[in-house]
Amino acid sequence: MALGDISLRTLGGEAATLDGLGRKALLVVNVASKCGLTPQYAGLERLQELYGDKGFSVAGFPCNQFMGQEPGTAEEIAEFCSATYGVTFPMFEKIDVNGDDRHPLYAELVQTPDAEGKAGDIQWNFEKFLVSGDGKVLARFRPRTEPEAPEVVEAIEAALA
């Protein structure tokens, strides 16, 4: 299945697809509001601001599978992201990224290996996938890799070139 065609829902409940974002490159991230890595929202938003007008977007997917660190409703998540980090990038409905109820988007994404050649389940909140405008997964970055790490920025810039 093509990544861009997978049915999604925005945090506001509207039907969407990654193709509908009309971008050259997307950084797909499973996010959480009550995680030690939550401050990564700030770096994700800075990437959005820096590269947004060049055809790039972050796409956030709240997930509550890691120690219940995203317990809020869609409204609570939206308010937290806006008020705390000024998030302007698209946010989607809360989903499962692992297990029997894994969302079809993540069923495809987890097949992509990271820089060490390891594919498989999402390790924690804030795992990142760089996806080209034509739906090809270009890179996978594990949760502790900061959004503005050199390897992430270089991959984004290469995708936008």
Secondary structure, DSSP 8 states (H G I E B T S, - for coil): --GGGS-EEBTTS-EE-SGGG--SEEEEEEE-SSSTTTTHHHHHHHHHHHHGGGTEEEEEEE--TTTT---S-HHHHHHHHHHHH---S-BB---B-SSTTB-HHHHHHTTS--TTS--SS--STT-EEEEETTS-EEEEE-TTS-TTSHHHHHHHHHHH-
